[in-house]
Amino acid sequence: MDEMNRNEVEITTYDRLLRAWENSMELVRDYEMYSKRIDDEKIKKIFKRYAEEEGKHATELRELLLEYRNKTPRTTN
């Protein structure tokens, strides 16, 4: 392995799924919080809807993450 490859950090599919899931969950929390702190009913409803939609994304990403983890052989050190 040459010097460049030895110092390279590999980001795996699992890493990307995990990050996407975590980001999605954070958006759910943010949108839900916004919907509770805004007085304007139209905007409140939009944020509530975004929270629900992002919750669906988070659920799907979690399922993909677990499915990927369970089908991928794990290496131990």
Secondary structure, 3 states (H helix, E strand, C coil): CCHHHHHCCCCCHHHHHHHHHHHHHHHHHHHHHHHHHCCCHHHHHHHHHHHHHHHHHHHHHHHHHHHHHHHCCCCCC
